[in-house]
């Protein structure tokens, strides 16, 4: 959810800055380009900040053409307005108001492993944890001893950043069984070297992925 809020905040800020350019330069094409490129750069820079890899800039998704249509509509309204000075002041004011909101929303995408686990489990008791590889060609499973539950659920300290609402499909997957949880009482925790996802929310691990290291180093008895 935090990731979606961030995306909306970036869209609003990009549109406002593009409209400011349109109002001052009287160039709808320039304002349009500034808005779209700024949004794409913001989203890609966020990915770069989280992963350390600079992806190829491109259209993000269905929200981008929708944003384009809204920009064009607002540009027509602005360029046709007879109150030019008032429009400029309103747009500048909106940018000033929006910027701290965008920063606040962006900061909400940062969290911790303990906070995410606590929110997802909602104080429910875990009665079994199974671990499996996400390699369908060579699937292996193992059961986690109850003595290790505390390590997985309470003792690991990691800083995270929300980066998408799509589940990971590589690495290792924990199946945590509870009595009342949705999806037949199962919480899915998937990890690779740099990321982890809990059910449908994926996070970038901003420091060492201690859970992945624990799996790699633990003396687990795997079965095919």
N, C-alpha and C positions, 0 to 999 in steps of 0.2 A: 504493500500500500504506500509506503514512504517513497518508493521509486516512482510510482505513478504521480504522486503529488509533485515530486521534483520535475518530472517531465512537463506537467501542466504549468508549473512556475516558469520553466525555461521558455515555453511557448508564449506565455503572456509577456515576459520581458522582451523577447525577440520581436514580437509584433509591435510593442510600444516603441522600441528603438527604431524599427523600420518606419513607423508612422511619423516619428520625429524627423527622420531624414526626408521623408516625402513632403512634410509640411514646410521645411526650411529650404529644401533644394528644388521643390516643385517638379521633382522627377519621380514618377511612380515606379519606373523600372528600377531605379537605384534603391529606393526604399524597400521595394519588394525583394531585391537581391540581398540587401543587407540583412533583412529579417530572416530569410530562409537560411542564408549562410551562417548567421550568428547562431541560430538554433542548432544546426548541424554541428558546428564547432563546439558549442557548449556540451552537447550530448557525447561527442567523441572525446573531448577533453576530460569529461567525467570518467569515461572508460579508461582513458590513458592514465588518469590519476589512480584509478583503482587497480589496474593491472600492470602498469609500467610499459605497455605496448601501445604505440600510436596506430590505430586502425586506419584503413583507407576511408577518406571522407566520402559519404554517400547519403542517399535518401534513407531516413531512419525507418519509416513505416507509414501506415495509413494516416497517422496524425499529421504528417508533413503536407500532403496535398490538401487536407482539410484546412490546415493553417494558411496555405497559399490562397485558397478561396476567400477566407475571412479577411486576409490582408487586402486583396483586391477590392472587396466590397467597402472596407473602411477607407481605402485610398480614394475611391470615387466620392465618398461622402466628404472627406477632408478637402480634396481639390475643388469640390463644388461649393464649399462653404464661403460665405461672404464675411465671416468674422475670423479673419486669418490670425490676428494677434491672440484672440481668446483661445482659439484651437491650439496654438503653439504652447500657450501657458498651461492649458489643461493637460496636454501630452507630457510636457516636462514635469508637471506636478505628479502625474501618474507614475512616471518613471522613478521619481524620487521616492514615492510611497512604495512602489513595487520592489525596488532593489533590496531593501532589508528583509522583506517578506521572502524573496527568493533565497537569500542567504540563509535565513532561518530554516526554510523547508529543506534546503540542501544539507544543512547540518543535521537534520533529523534522520538522514539516511545512514549516519554513523551510529553504530551500536556495539554491543559486545556479545560474545558467545553465550555468556550466562543469562543475559537479558533475553535473548532470542529463545533459548531453551525454556526459560521460565514462562515466557508468553505463550509458547506453543503447547507446552504440557499443561498449563493452567492448574498447577499443583496436583496433577493426577499421579497416581502411583504406577510405576513401571514394574510389571511382573515378569517380563522376559525381553531380552535383546538378542536378536540374531544379526550376524554380519555376513554379507555376501559380496562377491566381486561383481562389477557391472560389465563383465565380459561374457556375452551370451555364447561365444564359441567355447569358452572354458570356464563355466560357472562353478564357483566354489563357495561353500557356506561353512559357518561355524557358529556355535552358541557362546555368548559372552557370559562368563561366570558372574554371579551376583556380587562377588567381592570386587569386581571391576566396575559395577554400575556407578559408584561414587566418582570414579575417575572421569567417566564419560559425561556424567550429568552435572557435576559440581566442582571438580577440582581444576579443570582447564580454564585458563584465562587468555582470551584472544579478542583483539579488536577487529570489528567487521564493518563492512559498508554494503548496503543494499545496492545491487546492480541490475536485477531483473526479477520478473515473476515467472520464470520458467525453471523447471526442475533440471538438475544436473543428471547426465546419463553416463558419466564415466567415473572411474575410481572405485570407491567402496560405498556400499549402502547398508546402513543400520535399519533394521525393522524393530521398532520399539512398541511393544504391545501393552495397552492399557485396558481397563475395564469399560471405559465409557467413551473413548475417543472416536472421532468420525473415521470413515473408511474402515469399518469393522474393527475399530479399536487399535489402529496402527498409525504410528508416527514414522515418517520416512526421513532419515537423515543421510544425505549423500555427500561424500567428500572426495576431493582430489587434492593435489599438492598445493593449489593456490586458492581454491574456493570450497564452499559448502552450501548445501541447500537443505532447508527443512520444509518438507512437503513441496509447495509451489514457489517458495521464495528463495532466491539465490543471493549469496553474500560473497564478497571478496574478502579474504583473510589478509589483513593489512600488515601482519607480522608473520611470525612462524606458525605454520599450521600444526599445532601440537597434537590435535586429534589424529591427523594423518600420520604423523611421526609415531604416535603410540601404536597404531595399527601395524605399521611397518616393523616396529621393534618388538612388539608383544609376541610371546610364545603361544600362538594360537594353533589349535588342531583343526585344519581345514578338511572338509570332505566334499567330494564331487557328486 
